[in-house]
Amino acid sequence: MIKVKSSQKIFMDTEVATLTGICVEHLHDLAKARHLGFIARAAEAAGKQADQWLFTLSDLLILVMLHPRCEH
């Protein structure tokens, strides 16, 4: 069972990994393959772009159903 705050609308990839037990690497692969989540780009001080995967509650529920917890 996953418990989240009712007010929370967006989840970062690290939060999703913690809540679902799916490692970040598998989470990114699954999100790309199933077209879940979206990438937010944030400018860093060095002028580079940092990619942060963001997921909705619906994405979170789908991920839980599609992938078991990682055992590694």
C-alpha positions in Angstrom: 0.0 0.0 0.0 1.2 3.5 -0.9 0.3 6.4 1.3 0.7 10.0 -0.1 -0.7 13.4 0.9 -3.9 14.2 -0.8 -2.6 17.7 -1.5 0.5 16.4 -3.4 0.0 16.6 -7.1 3.5 16.0 -8.5 6.1 13.6 -7.5 9.9 13.7 -8.3 11.5 10.5 -9.6 13.4 10.0 -6.3 10.1 10.2 -4.3 8.4 7.7 -6.7 11.4 5.3 -6.3 11.0 5.5 -2.6 7.3 5.1 -2.6 7.1 2.2 -5.1 10.4 0.4 -4.4 11.4 0.6 -8.1 15.0 1.8 -8.5 15.5 5.1 -10.4 17.2 3.4 -13.3 14.2 1.0 -13.9 11.8 3.8 -13.2 13.3 6.0 -16.0 13.3 3.0 -18.4 9.7 2.1 -17.6 8.6 5.8 -17.9 10.2 6.1 -21.3 8.8 2.8 -22.6 5.2 3.5 -21.3 5.3 7.3 -21.9 4.7 8.1 -18.3 5.8 11.2 -16.4 7.5 14.2 -17.9 10.9 15.8 -17.8 11.3 19.2 -16.2 14.4 21.1 -17.3 16.1 23.4 -14.8 19.0 25.7 -15.6 22.0 25.2 -13.4 24.6 27.9 -12.5 27.0 26.4 -15.0 24.6 27.0 -17.9 23.8 23.3 -18.3 20.4 21.8 -18.1 19.4 19.3 -15.4 16.7 16.8 -16.2 14.2 16.0 -13.4 11.5 13.4 -14.0 8.2 14.3 -12.6 5.1 12.1 -12.2 1.5 12.6 -11.4 -0.5 10.5 -9.0 -2.0 8.6 -11.9 1.5 7.8 -13.2 2.4 6.6 -9.8 -0.5 4.2 -9.6 0.2 2.8 -13.1 3.9 2.3 -12.2 2.9 0.3 -9.1 0.7 -2.0 -11.2 3.2 -2.5 -14.0 6.5 -3.1 -12.2 7.3 -5.1 -9.0 9.6 -3.8 -6.3 13.3 -4.1 -7.3 15.2 -6.7 -5.4 18.7 -5.4 -6.1 
